[in-house]
């Protein structure tokens, strides 16, 4: 199916539902649909770290000794009663007491910064055909999870079994929160506002594998029209952004894999400006040093980058 963003937004949270046009065997299925909902997200720095396990789950697979292949799905409530999946754990095969891997969810994606928003925790038994068997579920919210912390337990209830067994039914297992930690993750702007500076170091490959600067296919191509080659383009694309986050805008620039003047000795680490000082003033200084090296060194080989990576 195809639709525009405007069609989704104008449904005002109810969701846009359309029929899916399948191919092959699924082409005969005229009942399959997809529903797309939209929601304006609120920026939030909070993240919830969770470790979850469950005990004494109902056995849904009766071949062998009887077991289940459980996985956990967390969904958030919508304005019109619908549920939207936020996270789904891995499947743990033949396990009635699963311990799922720890995971972290942003509060923005989990509840759109609303700690009171209803969340549904549902455990199902995985089946290869996609028709998973419901084991049990419960509803809670972020505020309750944080307040209860690690160790809190929630009975997993199957409404179908509860209706059938009545008061004899207790639960279909118990889900336990082994870890629940709310943390604040600083944004890039937070780091910059508090004085963090970014360093920018350039290392340029002058090995012969780049091709001659007179070859239009070379990464070092010296275009007579003045058009920038790929090295110049990369330096400007990164440097023009990063230099604004460095107070002195003095950047070390290195070269490697060339014969350098005056002796023609092969060097796998030399200062790009061919002086005793590796620092260049801003992006323009790096480009000037690059042009100076390009016209004064001889491309050689092979490519050796270990020292430069360590220096960076």
Secondary structure, 3 states (H helix, E strand, C coil): CCCCHHHHHCCCCCCEEEECCCCHHHHHCCCCEEEECCCCCCCCCEEEEEEEEEECCCCCECCCCCECEEEEEEEEECCCCCEEEEEECCCECCECCCECCCEEEEHHHHHCCCCCCCEEEEEEECCCCCCCEEEEEEEECHHHHHHHCCCCEEECECHHHHHHHHHHCCCCCEEEEEEEEEEECCCHHHHHHCCCCCCCCEEEECEHHHCCCCCCCCCCCCCCCCCCCHHHHHHHHHHHHHHHHCCCCEEEEEEECEEECCCCEEECCEECCCCCCCEEEHHHHHHHHHHHHHHHCEEECCCCCHHHHHHC
